[in-house]
């Protein structure tokens, strides 16, 4: 999917990635590694996974990507050219939650990792996802979704209800 020449929806990006409703890591770096493991395009490339994991850890050292309300959006500080051919988003949920450095001090349970091949795409996805995750009803329902398909449909429904217009070509 080329965000620079066509509209996009977060659920399309999530379909490019994966969903894991039972993250098991007890530390930030463990969860980051689990999330990176959900990216199909990187599954056979240990070097690419290592590069992304290193970039994510560096970003977390600058400032936590936990945005509060139990949500984190791990992402690299800059686009990682060559790692993926299209934007990818993965979703993971940690039942108990972990300390991810949220400013509100709450544990983080919902994780949305994003990776994009260009800065423009990266910012467009980050903005749209951030807006969507402000919805407390969506967050609540994602915490209790029992199947990957349910989580995907919740995001799709929330995106439709947010009345997102497909992003215009000139803004991405």
N, C-alpha and C positions, 0 to 999 in steps of 0.2 A: 504494500500500500504506500503510495507516494503522497504524503500529507501536503507537499508543496504544490500539487496539481489537482487534488481532489478533496472532497469533504471526508471527514473521518468521524468514527464513533469509538469510544473507549472499549466497548465490547468487542469490536473488531481487533483491537490491539491485544486485548486479553486472550482472544482466541489464538493469537500468534504465540502466546506464552502458555502459562499453566496456572493451575489453582491447587493449593494444598491447604486443606482445612484443619490439619493437625500438625502444625509445626512443633518440633520437639526440642529445638535448641533452648538452652537456658541462659545463654549470653548473646549479646548483640552480634558478634562475629559468627556464631553458630547459625543464627537465623539468617544472616546475610548469605552464608554459604548455601543454606537450604533453598533460599529464593533464587540464587544464581543457578542452582541445579534444575530449576523449573523452566529454564529458557531452552526450548528445543534446538534453536540454531547453534547453541554452544555445547550441546550434549557430547559431541565427539571431539571437542577441542579443549583440552586441559589448559593450554596456554591462554586461550581467550577467556576462559572462566577465571583463571588466575589474574589476568589483567583487569577484568571487571571487578573482581572481589577486592583487589588492591585499591582501585579507584573509589569503590564504595566506602572502604574503611578510611581512606584519606578524607573523603567528604564528611564522614561522621566525626572525624577528629576536628574539623573546622567548626562544625555546628551540627547538632543532631537534626536529622530529617524527620523526627517525630514532631507532628504538628499539634499534639494535644488531643484530648478526647479519645485516647486509646488508638490513635492512627499514626502511622509513619509512612513516608513516601521515599524510601531509599532510592537515590539516583546519584550518578557521578556528577561532579561539578561541571564538567564540560562534556560535550558529545564525544563519544568514543568511535571515531571514524574507523570503519572496516570491521568492527565486531559483529554488527548486525546490518542487514540490508534494508530493513524496515523497522519502524518503531515497534517495540514489544513491551507489554506490561504483564507482570505476574502478580498474583494475589495469594497471600498466605495469612492464615489465622492461627494465633497461639491462644489456646484455651485459657491458660492461667495468666498470660501476659508476662512481659519481661521489662526490666529497666532498660529503656532505649534513650534515656536522656531528655525526656519530654519536659518542656518548661513548666507545665502544670504539675509535674511530679508524679502523674499517674503512670501505671504500667501500660505498655503498648501491646495491643492484641491484634490489630489489623495492619497488615503490611502490603503496600502496593509498590513493587519495584518497577521502575521504568528505565528503559534504555532506548536511545534513538541515534540514528546515524548523523543527524545534523542538529545544530543548536536551535534553529528555527522550529523544527519538529519537537525537540525536547521541551522547549518553552510552551508550545501550544498544548502538548499533552499534559504537562505539569499544571498549567493554568486550568484546563478543563477538569482534570481530576481533583484538584484542590477545591474548585467550586462545588463539584458534586459531593465531595466528602463533608461539606459543611452541613449536610442534611442529617440530623440526628436519627430520623426514622431509618434511613438507609444503614447507618452505622449499627443501630440496634438489630436490624434484621440480618445483617451480615454476621453478627456475633452468634446467631442461632441457626443459620443455614445448615442443613444437614447433608447436602450434596453439592458437588461442584456446579452442576447444572443450575441449582437453585441460586447459588451465589451469582452466577453469570446472569441469570434472568432478573435478579434484584437490581443489579447494576444497569442492565438494559432498560428496565422499567424506570428507574430513577433518572436515567439520562433522558428518556422520552418525556417524563413528567417535568424535567427541568426546562423543557422546551428549548433545548440546544438547537440552534440551526447548524447545519453542517458548516464548518468553518470555511469562510470564503477563501478562494485561492490566493488572493493578494495579501492576506494577513498571515499566511503560513509560509 
